[in-house]
């Protein structure tokens, strides 16, 4: 397959080269100086179509690929210079054509009819949407994938020049701030005029240049004139053809004016389409910034959920979704902006999974116990997000923001599984479990930025989080998973009463209040240097309560003993003073810094209070070598103190799963780790080539590690600080290029190596009390994961477009190696000005080196769409999983065991959908 893809690429390249020649030269000013980032395009005199365009490099050089024996109008332009037109006629040989532009203004007689596909204005890249589309595009996502330097993954995450787009706007107004997926998947392609990429982006103009914004990228969508001050959008409805009862209702409405905007999106379906997944909900930030990113302390409030399985997107067995979202922005005055959004999602998902877990021997690293499970589950998930924001900017010296963000959800998972354990066959059993939780969080922040004068800027930021979690877990088991160890010690088992079936439940309640306050003072020493003084404080208070009880055969409740109960209070406070000095010399930018921290931490339970108060100095470094305008090398170093949350301090047993218990450690201390990152980036607009790569090394000292004991597949674990350092190295490299205007190719690789020090104890060995490092066996595991990909795509206006690609992933765990080879092909053809045909095919070969897993499966989705030019109606007939593949594979590694799963997916279905444009 790889040879086939290479042959196709070489064949296409040879065919194009045989019918084209290169026209190259320079664009200079009247003094002979090359004009960097000047625009030039070639318009075919016969067809009046633009056939090629280019942007000059730092020496003013350009290159165009044109047809042989054809007459063209060359149109060149540069900001502040008079545009110029010249006529050339190509032959069968390459040509050289130098151009000189005169300073002045654009002349009416030389008005450029065709807009440049790409223009650069400072830190802003502007793409002209129509230059890259052929009529087959339906969503913003379809257009973005065709732009040079822009990539979109399956989750709707957008990267530009290798950097993730953190904010999406339409006409300068936030579009569901905190996530790009809703915009990428829903904004209509035919509404787009320009796509602006804002590099070095900072929401606060006063801080631009004072902070390191090189990694911040935003995107702003400019609409066509006919879409402004009018409602636009579409309504789609569909139903299945033949077998199955599938349906889809998807209304989308948008309104934009200079004063306000409204966006409404709805989706009802049972065809597996997920507008927003539970993963998206968990990572949806609401646009809140990490205000303590320079503090040197890592203290993230952990999610005390039950490990409810993440949905498998549209690859689960059955999925039914109800989704609604609305977003608005209103400017009552020029200086005041009020905005917000509301999102609601309800989904019902059935999954069917077969899993093999291999628990590793602590001394040899070989498989000690194998557990095979056959699991069926029904998940019910309802979640809502609401945000209200206000921004007041009366003048360039004052900027005030306030945001309030609410997240609430209700989740339940009902599971039935059969477990077989080898060689302990007496542990075979049927298990039924229920997981429920209704987490709630309220986050608000207030920010004030004030410029005293050209040399002095002050900033004040405060953020408060209230979070309430109440996970409930019930398991009904055929066997007692935690029997008496025979040592007389009950600290490592639940002390369950004998029963026909063991009905065990646990309630947990976790409440968090966290306040972050930070004041920054910036002083401009020179126009190219500044001093930043920071005074900050992070305060968190958490309470944790849990209780395990057993329902006996006679229906009565056994509350067990105090060993299964927790009542913990945990307080964390970090007061710090930071100093950073940023200066620019030549092509170098340096920003070293240091912060002094005073930590006051304690946990209190069972009338015992454990304090941990200390001081620490944490350095950090940022260095940038700006080789050229679009080529840079960046190095960052951070030393970070890491703290855990309340759950890991709880002394009483916690029932984490039907076969696992956890006991916290009130004497846990912080971890300390160092991180080095080196990143290279180059984006050459001369030949639209992008190269990027990075390597990161982490060294974690005094790491908070899990100590686990296994009895067959059942585990008991606790936490302790380890003197053995964990290490990780990760690297990514990518290359992509758009060439001859019609082609785009990319190659990428991602590698991750991790070294873990884990600790195992034998729960049957007579261990008394809580296990420790002294009575455990250290187990060193290494994990090496690799993924490689290559793709080639076309972007013709009138011919069929094809994307061919191949990817391979290799997961090398402690005792097994898993491979997945995935060639894929995509077809997109718009013809007769009315019809669009799309097809998406991928083949997977999943196996491991032990040959205990070997699965080949493929997917084919295809659609035919019809819409007459100017018509509001569109008709589509299509099929999903046309080859009727039944299952997929995945694998994972959690330091103590490897897991490989096979899960069932939705069967083949056909649908007829009708869309009406508004």
Buried (B, 14 or more C-beta within 10 A) or exposed (E): EEEEBBEBBEEBBEEBEEEBBBBBBBBBBEEEEBBBBBBBBBBBBEEEEBBBBBBBBBBBBBBBBBBEEBEBBBBBBBEEBBBBEEEBEBEEEEBEBEBBBEEEEBEEEEEBEBBBBBBBEEBBBBBBBBBBBBBBBBBBBBBBBBBBBBBBEEBBBBBBBBBBBBBBBBBBBBBBBBBBBBBBBBBBBBBBBBBBBBBBBBBBEBBBBBBBBBBBBBBBBBBBEEBBEEEBBBBBBBBBBEEBEBBBBBBBBBBBEEEBBBBBBBBBBBBBBBBBBBEBBBEBEBBBBEBBEBBBBBBEBBBBBBEBBEBBBBBBBBBBBBBBBBBBBBBEEEEBBBBBBBBBBBBBBBBBBBBBBBBBBBEEBEBBBBBBBBBBBBBBBBBBBBBBBBBBBEEEEBBBBBBBBBBBBBBBBBBBBBBBBBEBEEBBBEBBBBBBBBBBBBBBBBBBBBBEEEEEBBBBBBBBBBBBBBBBBBBBBBBBBBBEBEBEBEBBBBBBEEBEBBBBBBBBBBBBBBBBBBBBBBBBEEEEBBBBEBEBBBBBBBBBBBBBBBBBEEEEEBEBEEBBBBBBBBBBBBBBEBEBBBBBEEEEBBBBBBBBBBBBBBBBBEEEEBEBEEEBEBEBBBBBBBEEBBBBBBBBBBBBBBBBBBBBBBBBBBBBBBBBBBBBBBBBBBBBBBBBBBBBBBBBBBBBBBBBBBBBBBBBBBBBBBBBBBBBBBBBBBBBBBEBBBBBBBBBBBBBBBBBBBBBBBBBBBBBBBBBBBBBBBBEEEBEEBBBBEBBBBBEBEBBBBBBBBBBBBBBEEEEBBBBBBBBBBBBBBBBBBBBBBBBBBBBBBBEEBBBBBBBBBBBBBBBEEEEBEBEBBBBBBBBBBBEEEEEEBEBBBBBBBBEBBBBBBBBBBBBBBBBBBBBBBBBBBBBBEBBBB
